[in-house]
Amino acid sequence: MTNKKVAIFPGSFDPFTLGHLDIVQQALPMFDELIINIGMSSSKTPLLSPEERKTVICRIFSQQKKVRVEFFSGLTVEAAEKFQAQWIVRGLRTEADFSYEMPMAITNRKLKGDIQTVFFPSACEYSYVSSSLVKELCHHGAQIDSFVPEEVVDILKSKVVARTR
Ligand code: ADP
């Protein structure tokens, strides 16, 4: 039995935003390991492939030994079990997030009583930031520097350059 405090932060992260970064920074002091779990939802049209998302998130946290990045497409509680995590980290921006997250947290607790969800409030300045917003801006060729880490800007720029070659 290990006393290591492990949490997973599941999401699409397509792309990883400054809002996601803020949640990771809030959660990190509380855990020994934080696993960013890239879900592979087939219902959304992706901007970045799962591998590109993983590469960019690993780059962002290259100096942070407590962060690990993994893929998992099943139920979040199954991912938590697989990675031996006792906590699920989620971010809350608005009432809409709350309405969506609460039933999920209650369901996950019903499925696996020993895995708890912990919520972190979004920073005020990122409460309107979402991956969908960034995707929309990218689609129209707008600047995204104030919404995502520079590593994300770089990978998106390199994709545009590759497409125009
Ligand atoms: P999902 O498809 O699971 O919602 P996302 O990548 O959109 O995946 O979000 C993952 C988690 O990060 C969710 O808990 C979401 O509420 C949170 N999140 C997303 N954007 C922000 C933000 N700007 N501020 C705080 N939390 C955020």
Backbone and ligand atoms as CSV (ligand in chain L), in Angstrom:
chain,resi,resn,atom,element,x,y,z
A,1,MET,N,N,0.849,-1.205,0.000
A,1,MET,CA,C,0.000,0.000,0.000
A,1,MET,C,C,0.886,1.257,0.000
A,2,THR,N,N,0.657,2.109,-0.992
A,2,THR,CA,C,1.480,3.320,-1.084
A,2,THR,C,C,0.740,4.519,-0.487
A,3,ASN,N,N,1.504,5.436,0.090
A,3,ASN,CA,C,0.896,6.651,0.634
A,3,ASN,C,C,0.962,7.795,-0.359
A,4,LYS,N,N,1.443,7.483,-1.546
A,4,LYS,CA,C,1.598,8.516,-2.575
A,4,LYS,C,C,0.234,9.070,-2.964
A,5,LYS,N,N,0.109,10.388,-2.944
A,5,LYS,CA,C,-1.170,11.011,-3.321
A,5,LYS,C,C,-1.176,11.267,-4.828
A,6,VAL,N,N,-2.010,10.482,-5.512
A,6,VAL,CA,C,-2.052,10.589,-6.972
A,6,VAL,C,C,-3.429,11.075,-7.413
A,7,ALA,N,N,-3.438,12.052,-8.332
A,7,ALA,CA,C,-4.708,12.556,-8.880
A,7,ALA,C,C,-4.652,12.503,-10.400
A,8,ILE,N,N,-5.833,12.330,-11.009
A,8,ILE,CA,C,-5.861,12.478,-12.472
A,8,ILE,C,C,-6.672,13.709,-12.819
A,9,PHE,N,N,-6.246,14.379,-13.868
A,9,PHE,CA,C,-6.959,15.531,-14.401
A,9,PHE,C,C,-7.395,15.127,-15.813
A,10,PRO,N,N,-8.650,14.635,-15.936
A,10,PRO,CA,C,-9.088,14.177,-17.254
A,10,PRO,C,C,-9.670,15.317,-18.095
A,11,GLY,N,N,-9.523,15.210,-19.397
A,11,GLY,CA,C,-10.100,16.227,-20.274
A,11,GLY,C,C,-9.709,15.965,-21.715
A,12,SER,N,N,-10.223,16.813,-22.590
A,12,SER,CA,C,-9.876,16.677,-24.010
A,12,SER,C,C,-8.579,17.438,-24.303
A,13,PHE,N,N,-8.411,18.596,-23.662
A,13,PHE,CA,C,-7.207,19.419,-23.822
A,13,PHE,C,C,-6.875,19.673,-25.295
A,14,ASP,N,N,-7.889,20.027,-26.060
A,14,ASP,CA,C,-7.717,20.209,-27.515
A,14,ASP,C,C,-8.025,21.648,-27.916
A,15,PRO,N,N,-7.120,22.587,-27.670
A,15,PRO,CA,C,-5.800,22.430,-27.076
A,15,PRO,C,C,-5.814,22.758,-25.587
A,16,PHE,N,N,-4.662,22.494,-24.931
A,16,PHE,CA,C,-4.425,22.842,-23.527
A,16,PHE,C,C,-4.384,24.368,-23.448
A,17,THR,N,N,-5.161,24.950,-22.530
A,17,THR,CA,C,-5.258,26.417,-22.443
A,17,THR,C,C,-4.623,26.943,-21.148
A,18,LEU,N,N,-4.586,28.258,-21.021
A,18,LEU,CA,C,-4.085,28.870,-19.776
A,18,LEU,C,C,-5.026,28.550,-18.614
A,19,GLY,N,N,-6.314,28.308,-18.933
A,19,GLY,CA,C,-7.277,27.902,-17.896
A,19,GLY,C,C,-6.908,26.537,-17.339
A,20,HIS,N,N,-6.561,25.595,-18.220
A,20,HIS,CA,C,-6.111,24.267,-17.774
A,20,HIS,C,C,-4.830,24.408,-16.932
A,21,LEU,N,N,-3.916,25.261,-17.425
A,21,LEU,CA,C,-2.643,25.456,-16.730
A,21,LEU,C,C,-2.879,25.963,-15.308
A,22,ASP,N,N,-3.823,26.885,-15.170
A,22,ASP,CA,C,-4.135,27.440,-13.850
A,22,ASP,C,C,-4.666,26.343,-12.912
A,23,ILE,N,N,-5.502,25.435,-13.444
A,23,ILE,CA,C,-6.035,24.345,-12.609
A,23,ILE,C,C,-4.885,23.427,-12.155
A,24,VAL,N,N,-3.990,23.097,-13.082
A,24,VAL,CA,C,-2.844,22.240,-12.732
A,24,VAL,C,C,-2.006,22.918,-11.644
A,25,GLN,N,N,-1.778,24.218,-11.809
A,25,GLN,CA,C,-0.947,24.923,-10.816
A,25,GLN,C,C,-1.610,24.975,-9.440
A,26,GLN,N,N,-2.931,25.058,-9.417
A,26,GLN,CA,C,-3.633,25.042,-8.126
A,26,GLN,C,C,-3.568,23.654,-7.484
A,27,ALA,N,N,-3.680,22.612,-8.333
A,27,ALA,CA,C,-3.762,21.241,-7.813
A,27,ALA,C,C,-2.407,20.682,-7.379
A,28,LEU,N,N,-1.349,21.074,-8.093
A,28,LEU,CA,C,-0.034,20.447,-7.867
A,28,LEU,C,C,0.457,20.404,-6.415
A,29,PRO,N,N,0.320,21.492,-5.642
A,29,PRO,CA,C,0.839,21.439,-4.268
A,29,PRO,C,C,0.130,20.394,-3.397
A,30,MET,N,N,-1.061,19.960,-3.824
A,30,MET,CA,C,-1.836,19.036,-2.995
A,30,MET,C,C,-1.525,17.563,-3.238
A,31,PHE,N,N,-0.828,17.273,-4.351
A,31,PHE,CA,C,-0.608,15.871,-4.721
A,31,PHE,C,C,0.876,15.569,-4.972
A,32,ASP,N,N,1.215,14.271,-4.868
A,32,ASP,CA,C,2.587,13.869,-5.179
A,32,ASP,C,C,2.755,13.660,-6.676
A,33,GLU,N,N,1.637,13.270,-7.320
A,33,GLU,CA,C,1.680,13.077,-8.770
A,33,GLU,C,C,0.349,13.514,-9.361
A,34,LEU,N,N,0.415,14.221,-10.481
A,34,LEU,CA,C,-0.808,14.635,-11.182
A,34,LEU,C,C,-0.726,14.110,-12.613
A,35,ILE,N,N,-1.688,13.233,-12.936
A,35,ILE,CA,C,-1.682,12.632,-14.267
A,35,ILE,C,C,-2.693,13.356,-15.146
A,36,ILE,N,N,-2.194,14.018,-16.159
A,36,ILE,CA,C,-3.098,14.682,-17.115
A,36,ILE,C,C,-3.529,13.594,-18.098
A,37,ASN,N,N,-4.833,13.340,-18.064
A,37,ASN,CA,C,-5.365,12.204,-18.793
A,37,ASN,C,C,-6.101,12.680,-20.052
A,38,ILE,N,N,-5.485,12.454,-21.196
A,38,ILE,CA,C,-6.081,12.927,-22.447
A,38,ILE,C,C,-7.128,11.925,-22.918
A,39,GLY,N,N,-8.387,12.356,-22.869
A,39,GLY,CA,C,-9.466,11.495,-23.330
A,39,GLY,C,C,-9.559,11.593,-24.844
A,40,MET,N,N,-9.980,10.503,-25.462
A,40,MET,CA,C,-10.048,10.527,-26.916
A,40,MET,C,C,-11.489,10.441,-27.381
A,41,SER,N,N,-12.204,11.557,-27.148
A,41,SER,CA,C,-13.613,11.605,-27.514
A,41,SER,C,C,-13.769,11.685,-29.031
A,42,SER,N,N,-14.603,10.801,-29.557
A,42,SER,CA,C,-14.770,10.780,-31.014
A,42,SER,C,C,-15.853,11.763,-31.456
A,43,SER,N,N,-16.579,12.362,-30.458
A,43,SER,CA,C,-17.708,13.212,-30.828
A,43,SER,C,C,-17.304,14.629,-31.241
A,44,LYS,N,N,-16.062,15.030,-30.917
A,44,LYS,CA,C,-15.645,16.381,-31.269
A,44,LYS,C,C,-14.636,16.325,-32.423
A,45,THR,N,N,-14.681,17.356,-33.306
A,45,THR,CA,C,-13.689,17.403,-34.382
A,45,THR,C,C,-12.391,17.949,-33.784
A,46,PRO,N,N,-11.315,17.156,-33.795
A,46,PRO,CA,C,-10.101,17.606,-33.103
A,46,PRO,C,C,-9.301,18.645,-33.875
A,47,LEU,N,N,-8.672,19.540,-33.114
A,47,LEU,CA,C,-7.742,20.509,-33.695
A,47,LEU,C,C,-6.364,19.852,-33.745
A,48,LEU,N,N,-6.011,19.216,-32.609
A,48,LEU,CA,C,-4.725,18.516,-32.508
A,48,LEU,C,C,-4.984,17.024,-32.299
A,49,SER,N,N,-4.122,16.196,-32.847
A,49,SER,CA,C,-4.276,14.756,-32.621
A,49,SER,C,C,-3.924,14.466,-31.151
A,50,PRO,N,N,-4.377,13.335,-30.603
A,50,PRO,CA,C,-4.019,13.013,-29.215
A,50,PRO,C,C,-2.503,13.033,-28.989
A,51,GLU,N,N,-1.737,12.549,-29.970
A,51,GLU,CA,C,-0.271,12.518,-29.823
A,51,GLU,C,C,0.298,13.933,-29.778
A,52,GLU,N,N,-0.264,14.831,-30.631
A,52,GLU,CA,C,0.205,16.228,-30.611
A,52,GLU,C,C,-0.123,16.889,-29.277
A,53,ARG,N,N,-1.323,16.577,-28.748
A,53,ARG,CA,C,-1.705,17.136,-27.447
A,53,ARG,C,C,-0.733,16.669,-26.366
A,54,LYS,N,N,-0.409,15.368,-26.433
A,54,LYS,CA,C,0.516,14.821,-25.428
A,54,LYS,C,C,1.892,15.489,-25.547
A,55,THR,N,N,2.383,15.622,-26.779
A,55,THR,CA,C,3.703,16.238,-26.989
A,55,THR,C,C,3.733,17.643,-26.405
A,56,VAL,N,N,2.683,18.420,-26.689
A,56,VAL,CA,C,2.691,19.820,-26.267
A,56,VAL,C,C,2.547,19.927,-24.743
A,57,ILE,N,N,1.724,19.076,-24.141
A,57,ILE,CA,C,1.544,19.143,-22.680
A,57,ILE,C,C,2.844,18.703,-21.978
A,58,CYS,N,N,3.506,17.673,-22.534
A,58,CYS,CA,C,4.793,17.230,-21.957
A,58,CYS,C,C,5.811,18.366,-22.038
A,59,ARG,N,N,5.773,19.112,-23.158
A,59,ARG,CA,C,6.697,20.240,-23.326
A,59,ARG,C,C,6.434,21.318,-22.263
A,60,ILE,N,N,5.147,21.616,-22.037
A,60,ILE,CA,C,4.775,22.653,-21.059
A,60,ILE,C,C,5.292,22.294,-19.667
A,61,PHE,N,N,5.224,20.982,-19.338
A,61,PHE,CA,C,5.591,20.559,-17.984
A,61,PHE,C,C,6.942,19.832,-17.944
A,62,SER,N,N,7.799,20.140,-18.907
A,62,SER,CA,C,9.076,19.416,-18.980
A,62,SER,C,C,9.910,19.581,-17.698
A,63,GLN,N,N,9.718,20.679,-16.977
A,63,GLN,CA,C,10.505,20.921,-15.750
A,63,GLN,C,C,9.736,20.480,-14.500
A,64,GLN,N,N,8.525,19.981,-14.660
A,64,GLN,CA,C,7.683,19.663,-13.501
A,64,GLN,C,C,7.576,18.139,-13.341
A,65,LYS,N,N,8.371,17.613,-12.407
A,65,LYS,CA,C,8.486,16.157,-12.258
A,65,LYS,C,C,7.197,15.491,-11.780
A,66,LYS,N,N,6.320,16.269,-11.158
A,66,LYS,CA,C,5.094,15.664,-10.605
A,66,LYS,C,C,4.018,15.423,-11.660
A,67,VAL,N,N,4.207,15.971,-12.860
A,67,VAL,CA,C,3.169,15.845,-13.894
A,67,VAL,C,C,3.506,14.716,-14.865
A,68,ARG,N,N,2.504,13.873,-15.115
A,68,ARG,CA,C,2.630,12.784,-16.096
A,68,ARG,C,C,1.493,12.947,-17.095
A,69,VAL,N,N,1.682,12.580,-18.320
A,69,VAL,CA,C,0.624,12.709,-19.327
A,69,VAL,C,C,0.318,11.334,-19.902
A,70,GLU,N,N,-0.968,10.974,-19.907
A,70,GLU,CA,C,-1.368,9.635,-20.377
A,70,GLU,C,C,-2.626,9.739,-21.231
A,71,PHE,N,N,-2.885,8.697,-22.007
A,71,PHE,CA,C,-4.143,8.593,-22.766
A,71,PHE,C,C,-5.056,7.606,-22.051
A,72,PHE,N,N,-6.326,7.847,-22.120
A,72,PHE,CA,C,-7.294,6.839,-21.681
A,72,PHE,C,C,-8.666,7.195,-22.225
A,73,SER,N,N,-9.317,6.253,-22.884
A,73,SER,CA,C,-10.586,6.613,-23.511
A,73,SER,C,C,-11.815,6.037,-22.802
A,74,GLY,N,N,-11.604,5.265,-21.740
A,74,GLY,CA,C,-12.752,4.664,-21.045
A,74,GLY,C,C,-13.344,5.599,-20.006
A,75,LEU,N,N,-14.017,5.026,-19.027
A,75,LEU,CA,C,-14.600,5.821,-17.943
A,75,LEU,C,C,-13.485,6.446,-17.103
A,76,THR,N,N,-13.765,7.644,-16.589
A,76,THR,CA,C,-12.753,8.331,-15.778
A,76,THR,C,C,-12.360,7.509,-14.553
A,77,VAL,N,N,-13.356,6.856,-13.917
A,77,VAL,CA,C,-13.004,6.059,-12.727
A,77,VAL,C,C,-12.104,4.866,-13.095
A,78,GLU,N,N,-12.287,4.364,-14.320
A,78,GLU,CA,C,-11.412,3.258,-14.760
A,78,GLU,C,C,-9.990,3.769,-14.977
A,79,ALA,N,N,-9.913,4.993,-15.533
A,79,ALA,CA,C,-8.590,5.603,-15.723
A,79,ALA,C,C,-7.936,5.812,-14.360
A,80,ALA,N,N,-8.724,6.311,-13.406
A,80,ALA,CA,C,-8.185,6.563,-12.067
A,80,ALA,C,C,-7.660,5.252,-11.467
A,81,GLU,N,N,-8.444,4.181,-11.635
A,81,GLU,CA,C,-8.019,2.878,-11.100
A,81,GLU,C,C,-6.730,2.411,-11.766
A,82,LYS,N,N,-6.724,2.548,-13.113
A,82,LYS,CA,C,-5.557,2.089,-13.868
A,82,LYS,C,C,-4.290,2.797,-13.391
A,83,PHE,N,N,-4.394,4.116,-13.149
A,83,PHE,CA,C,-3.210,4.889,-12.762
A,83,PHE,C,C,-3.055,5.004,-11.245
A,84,GLN,N,N,-3.882,4.235,-10.525
A,84,GLN,CA,C,-3.835,4.208,-9.054
A,84,GLN,C,C,-3.991,5.603,-8.443
A,85,ALA,N,N,-4.932,6.351,-9.013
A,85,ALA,CA,C,-5.215,7.700,-8.509
A,85,ALA,C,C,-6.422,7.636,-7.579
A,86,GLN,N,N,-6.353,8.366,-6.491
A,86,GLN,CA,C,-7.476,8.404,-5.535
A,86,GLN,C,C,-8.346,9.641,-5.741
A,87,TRP,N,N,-7.870,10.582,-6.560
A,87,TRP,CA,C,-8.622,11.820,-6.781
A,87,TRP,C,C,-8.767,12.144,-8.263
A,88,ILE,N,N,-9.898,12.757,-8.580
A,88,ILE,CA,C,-10.144,13.254,-9.936
A,88,ILE,C,C,-10.204,14.782,-9.811
A,89,VAL,N,N,-9.388,15.464,-10.561
A,89,VAL,CA,C,-9.356,16.941,-10.525
A,89,VAL,C,C,-10.187,17.488,-11.683
A,90,ARG,N,N,-11.043,18.453,-11.375
A,90,ARG,CA,C,-11.807,19.133,-12.432
A,90,ARG,C,C,-11.838,20.629,-12.133
A,91,GLY,N,N,-12.002,21.420,-13.175
A,91,GLY,CA,C,-12.062,22.872,-13.018
A,91,GLY,C,C,-13.496,23.357,-13.154
A,92,LEU,N,N,-13.809,24.411,-12.428
A,92,LEU,CA,C,-15.159,24.990,-12.524
A,92,LEU,C,C,-15.061,26.446,-12.960
A,93,ARG,N,N,-15.714,26.747,-14.075
A,93,ARG,CA,C,-15.728,28.131,-14.549
A,93,ARG,C,C,-17.038,28.816,-14.221
A,94,THR,N,N,-18.106,28.189,-14.602
A,94,THR,CA,C,-19.418,28.839,-14.535
A,94,THR,C,C,-20.442,27.889,-13.918
A,95,GLU,N,N,-21.666,28.393,-13.785
A,95,GLU,CA,C,-22.768,27.548,-13.323
A,95,GLU,C,C,-22.994,26.372,-14.261
A,96,ALA,N,N,-22.741,26.621,-15.553
A,96,ALA,CA,C,-22.919,25.548,-16.549
A,96,ALA,C,C,-21.951,24.406,-16.257
A,97,ASP,N,N,-20.702,24.741,-15.906
A,97,ASP,CA,C,-19.733,23.698,-15.544
A,97,ASP,C,C,-20.235,22.944,-14.321
A,98,PHE,N,N,-20.729,23.700,-13.331
A,98,PHE,CA,C,-21.202,23.087,-12.089
A,98,PHE,C,C,-22.325,22.084,-12.380
A,99,SER,N,N,-23.280,22.509,-13.214
A,99,SER,CA,C,-24.422,21.635,-13.542
A,99,SER,C,C,-23.978,20.373,-14.270
A,100,TYR,N,N,-22.923,20.499,-15.054
A,100,TYR,CA,C,-22.414,19.343,-15.793
A,100,TYR,C,C,-21.561,18.444,-14.891
A,101,GLU,N,N,-20.754,19.094,-14.043
A,101,GLU,CA,C,-19.764,18.360,-13.252
A,101,GLU,C,C,-20.357,17.620,-12.054
A,102,MET,N,N,-21.366,18.221,-11.411
A,102,MET,CA,C,-21.910,17.593,-10.196
A,102,MET,C,C,-22.467,16.192,-10.442
A,103,PRO,N,N,-23.363,16.020,-11.466
A,103,PRO,CA,C,-23.866,14.654,-11.706
A,103,PRO,C,C,-22.744,13.671,-12.035
A,104,MET,N,N,-21.718,14.172,-12.752
A,104,MET,CA,C,-20.583,13.286,-13.075
A,104,MET,C,C,-19.848,12.865,-11.809
A,105,ALA,N,N,-19.622,13.850,-10.923
A,105,ALA,CA,C,-18.881,13.558,-9.683
A,105,ALA,C,C,-19.671,12.574,-8.822
A,106,ILE,N,N,-20.998,12.786,-8.739
A,106,ILE,CA,C,-21.839,11.900,-7.920
A,106,ILE,C,C,-21.853,10.490,-8.525
A,107,THR,N,N,-21.968,10.434,-9.861
A,107,THR,CA,C,-21.969,9.128,-10.536
A,107,THR,C,C,-20.639,8.409,-10.309
A,108,ASN,N,N,-19.555,9.159,-10.478
A,108,ASN,CA,C,-18.236,8.532,-10.292
A,108,ASN,C,C,-18.072,8.014,-8.865
A,109,ARG,N,N,-18.630,8.751,-7.908
A,109,ARG,CA,C,-18.530,8.315,-6.510
A,109,ARG,C,C,-19.351,7.051,-6.284
A,110,LYS,N,N,-20.495,6.984,-6.977
A,110,LYS,CA,C,-21.338,5.770,-6.886
A,110,LYS,C,C,-20.608,4.570,-7.489
A,111,LEU,N,N,-19.935,4.821,-8.610
A,111,LEU,CA,C,-19.232,3.730,-9.286
A,111,LEU,C,C,-18.026,3.251,-8.470
A,112,LYS,N,N,-17.304,4.197,-7.893
A,112,LYS,CA,C,-16.079,3.867,-7.145
A,112,LYS,C,C,-15.997,4.784,-5.933
A,113,GLY,N,N,-16.522,4.309,-4.816
A,113,GLY,CA,C,-16.639,5.133,-3.613
A,113,GLY,C,C,-15.330,5.650,-3.045
A,114,ASP,N,N,-14.220,4.972,-3.393
A,114,ASP,CA,C,-12.946,5.411,-2.811
A,114,ASP,C,C,-12.206,6.419,-3.698
A,115,ILE,N,N,-12.850,6.831,-4.794
A,115,ILE,CA,C,-12.225,7.859,-5.643
A,115,ILE,C,C,-13.063,9.130,-5.528
A,116,GLN,N,N,-12.413,10.223,-5.121
A,116,GLN,CA,C,-13.132,11.479,-4.883
A,116,GLN,C,C,-12.817,12.516,-5.955
A,117,THR,N,N,-13.820,13.320,-6.277
A,117,THR,CA,C,-13.584,14.425,-7.227
A,117,THR,C,C,-13.290,15.695,-6.431
A,118,VAL,N,N,-12.261,16.414,-6.862
A,118,VAL,CA,C,-11.993,17.720,-6.232
A,118,VAL,C,C,-12.077,18.794,-7.317
A,119,PHE,N,N,-12.776,19.869,-6.969
A,119,PHE,CA,C,-12.979,20.963,-7.921
A,119,PHE,C,C,-12.107,22.155,-7.562
A,120,PHE,N,N,-11.559,22.761,-8.581
A,120,PHE,CA,C,-10.814,24.013,-8.381
A,120,PHE,C,C,-11.512,25.108,-9.183
A,121,PRO,N,N,-11.703,26.271,-8.552
A,121,PRO,CA,C,-12.355,27.353,-9.290
A,121,PRO,C,C,-11.397,27.963,-10.311
A,122,SER,N,N,-11.952,28.317,-11.437
A,122,SER,CA,C,-11.148,28.949,-12.476
A,122,SER,C,C,-10.671,30.317,-12.000
A,123,ALA,N,N,-9.509,30.740,-12.481
A,123,ALA,CA,C,-9.060,32.109,-12.215
A,123,ALA,C,C,-10.023,33.027,-12.973
A,124,CYS,N,N,-10.324,34.152,-12.338
A,124,CYS,CA,C,-11.268,35.103,-12.910
A,124,CYS,C,C,-10.958,35.397,-14.387
A,125,GLU,N,N,-9.656,35.630,-14.657
A,125,GLU,CA,C,-9.288,36.050,-16.024
A,125,GLU,C,C,-9.406,34.929,-17.060
A,126,TYR,N,N,-9.558,33.669,-16.587
A,126,TYR,CA,C,-9.694,32.565,-17.549
A,126,TYR,C,C,-11.075,31.926,-17.516
A,127,SER,N,N,-12.004,32.545,-16.790
A,127,SER,CA,C,-13.301,31.898,-16.604
A,127,SER,C,C,-14.099,31.809,-17.905
A,128,TYR,N,N,-13.709,32.565,-18.896
A,128,TYR,CA,C,-14.411,32.511,-20.189
A,128,TYR,C,C,-13.607,31.735,-21.243
A,129,VAL,N,N,-12.423,31.245,-20.844
A,129,VAL,CA,C,-11.540,30.569,-21.806
A,129,VAL,C,C,-11.889,29.089,-21.919
A,130,SER,N,N,-12.047,28.626,-23.143
A,130,SER,CA,C,-12.295,27.203,-23.372
A,130,SER,C,C,-11.515,26.768,-24.612
A,131,SER,N,N,-11.313,25.466,-24.736
A,131,SER,CA,C,-10.638,24.957,-25.930
A,131,SER,C,C,-11.472,25.258,-27.168
A,132,SER,N,N,-12.802,25.212,-27.033
A,132,SER,CA,C,-13.655,25.481,-28.210
A,132,SER,C,C,-13.469,26.923,-28.688
A,133,LEU,N,N,-13.359,27.862,-27.720
A,133,LEU,CA,C,-13.127,29.260,-28.084
A,133,LEU,C,C,-11.812,29.383,-28.863
A,134,VAL,N,N,-10.764,28.719,-28.366
A,134,VAL,CA,C,-9.461,28.782,-29.023
A,134,VAL,C,C,-9.553,28.173,-30.426
A,135,LYS,N,N,-10.281,27.061,-30.535
A,135,LYS,CA,C,-10.438,26.411,-31.839
A,135,LYS,C,C,-11.110,27.357,-32.831
A,136,GLU,N,N,-12.149,28.051,-32.339
A,136,GLU,CA,C,-12.892,28.988,-33.184
A,136,GLU,C,C,-11.967,30.119,-33.648
A,137,LEU,N,N,-11.161,30.650,-32.710
A,137,LEU,CA,C,-10.236,31.738,-33.054
A,137,LEU,C,C,-9.226,31.260,-34.103
A,138,CYS,N,N,-8.706,30.051,-33.893
A,138,CYS,CA,C,-7.723,29.485,-34.832
A,138,CYS,C,C,-8.332,29.362,-36.219
A,139,HIS,N,N,-9.560,28.892,-36.229
A,139,HIS,CA,C,-10.271,28.680,-37.482
A,139,HIS,C,C,-10.328,29.971,-38.305
A,140,HIS,N,N,-10.461,31.106,-37.585
A,140,HIS,CA,C,-10.558,32.403,-38.273
A,140,HIS,C,C,-9.215,33.125,-38.337
A,141,GLY,N,N,-8.168,32.427,-37.972
A,141,GLY,CA,C,-6.818,32.999,-38.078
A,141,GLY,C,C,-6.529,34.104,-37.072
A,142,ALA,N,N,-7.263,34.147,-35.947
A,142,ALA,CA,C,-7.038,35.194,-34.938
A,142,ALA,C,C,-5.881,34.825,-34.003
A,143,GLN,N,N,-5.376,35.841,-33.290
A,143,GLN,CA,C,-4.287,35.639,-32.309
A,143,GLN,C,C,-4.809,34.831,-31.123
A,144,ILE,N,N,-4.023,33.852,-30.669
A,144,ILE,CA,C,-4.478,33.053,-29.519
A,144,ILE,C,C,-3.519,33.138,-28.336
A,145,ASP,N,N,-2.510,34.019,-28.480
A,145,ASP,CA,C,-1.433,34.120,-27.471
A,145,ASP,C,C,-1.927,34.344,-26.046
A,146,SER,N,N,-3.037,35.066,-25.882
A,146,SER,CA,C,-3.451,35.357,-24.507
A,146,SER,C,C,-4.355,34.266,-23.916
A,147,PHE,N,N,-4.572,33.181,-24.655
A,147,PHE,CA,C,-5.458,32.117,-24.163
A,147,PHE,C,C,-4.739,30.789,-23.908
A,148,VAL,N,N,-3.570,30.621,-24.541
A,148,VAL,CA,C,-2.882,29.318,-24.439
A,148,VAL,C,C,-1.398,29.522,-24.130
A,149,PRO,N,N,-0.728,28.506,-23.537
A,149,PRO,CA,C,0.712,28.614,-23.318
A,149,PRO,C,C,1.453,28.730,-24.659
A,150,GLU,N,N,2.659,29.316,-24.627
A,150,GLU,CA,C,3.374,29.564,-25.880
A,150,GLU,C,C,3.699,28.275,-26.642
A,151,GLU,N,N,3.847,27.166,-25.900
A,151,GLU,CA,C,4.123,25.878,-26.559
A,151,GLU,C,C,2.980,25.493,-27.494
A,152,VAL,N,N,1.736,25.875,-27.097
A,152,VAL,CA,C,0.558,25.569,-27.937
A,152,VAL,C,C,0.561,26.479,-29.169
A,153,VAL,N,N,0.906,27.766,-28.954
A,153,VAL,CA,C,0.986,28.696,-30.091
A,153,VAL,C,C,1.984,28.137,-31.108
A,154,ASP,N,N,3.138,27.676,-30.596
A,154,ASP,CA,C,4.190,27.173,-31.487
A,154,ASP,C,C,3.717,25.985,-32.322
A,155,ILE,N,N,3.062,25.021,-31.673
A,155,ILE,CA,C,2.650,23.811,-32.411
A,155,ILE,C,C,1.560,24.164,-33.436
A,156,LEU,N,N,0.686,25.108,-33.058
A,156,LEU,CA,C,-0.376,25.481,-34.000
A,156,LEU,C,C,0.200,26.231,-35.196
A,157,LYS,N,N,1.198,27.097,-34.930
A,157,LYS,CA,C,1.861,27.821,-36.025
A,157,LYS,C,C,2.535,26.830,-36.964
A,158,SER,N,N,3.213,25.832,-36.366
A,158,SER,CA,C,3.934,24.870,-37.201
A,158,SER,C,C,2.958,24.069,-38.055
A,159,LYS,N,N,1.766,23.850,-37.563
A,159,LYS,CA,C,0.757,23.116,-38.341
A,159,LYS,C,C,0.291,23.948,-39.535
A,160,VAL,N,N,0.071,25.257,-39.284
A,160,VAL,CA,C,-0.389,26.138,-40.364
A,160,VAL,C,C,0.678,26.209,-41.445
A,161,VAL,N,N,1.948,26.346,-41.007
A,161,VAL,CA,C,3.058,26.412,-41.974
A,161,VAL,C,C,3.094,25.116,-42.791
A,162,ALA,N,N,2.953,23.968,-42.086
A,162,ALA,CA,C,2.997,22.679,-42.783
A,162,ALA,C,C,1.873,22.587,-43.818
A,163,ARG,N,N,0.704,23.132,-43.470
A,163,ARG,CA,C,-0.458,23.045,-44.365
A,163,ARG,C,C,-0.280,23.909,-45.620
A,164,THR,N,N,0.440,25.083,-45.447
A,164,THR,CA,C,0.570,26.000,-46.575
A,164,THR,C,C,1.768,25.671,-47.476
A,165,ARG,N,N,2.558,24.652,-47.070
A,165,ARG,CA,C,3.729,24.301,-47.893
A,165,ARG,C,C,3.325,23.607,-49.187
L,1,ADP,P1,P,-13.777,18.006,-21.242
L,1,ADP,O1,O,-14.104,17.578,-22.635
L,1,ADP,O2,O,-13.557,16.872,-20.293
L,1,ADP,O3,O,-14.659,19.093,-20.671
L,1,ADP,P2,P,-11.767,20.066,-21.381
L,1,ADP,O4,O,-10.365,19.946,-21.885
L,1,ADP,O5,O,-12.658,21.021,-22.059
L,1,ADP,O6,O,-12.313,18.598,-21.413
L,1,ADP,O7,O,-11.768,20.437,-19.834
L,1,ADP,C1,C,-11.098,19.636,-18.881
L,1,ADP,C2,C,-11.322,20.212,-17.499
L,1,ADP,O8,O,-10.728,21.502,-17.426
L,1,ADP,C3,C,-12.794,20.403,-17.112
L,1,ADP,O9,O,-12.929,20.155,-15.726
L,1,ADP,C4,C,-13.049,21.858,-17.386
L,1,ADP,O10,O,-14.096,22.381,-16.564
L,1,ADP,C5,C,-11.695,22.453,-16.994
L,1,ADP,N1,N,-11.447,23.706,-17.688
L,1,ADP,C6,C,-11.453,23.939,-19.005
L,1,ADP,N2,N,-11.179,25.232,-19.270
L,1,ADP,C7,C,-11.007,25.830,-18.066
L,1,ADP,C8,C,-10.730,27.175,-17.641
L,1,ADP,N3,N,-10.595,28.171,-18.511
L,1,ADP,N4,N,-10.630,27.419,-16.318
L,1,ADP,C9,C,-10.791,26.420,-15.423
L,1,ADP,N5,N,-11.074,25.139,-15.744
L,1,ADP,C10,C,-11.164,24.842,-17.052
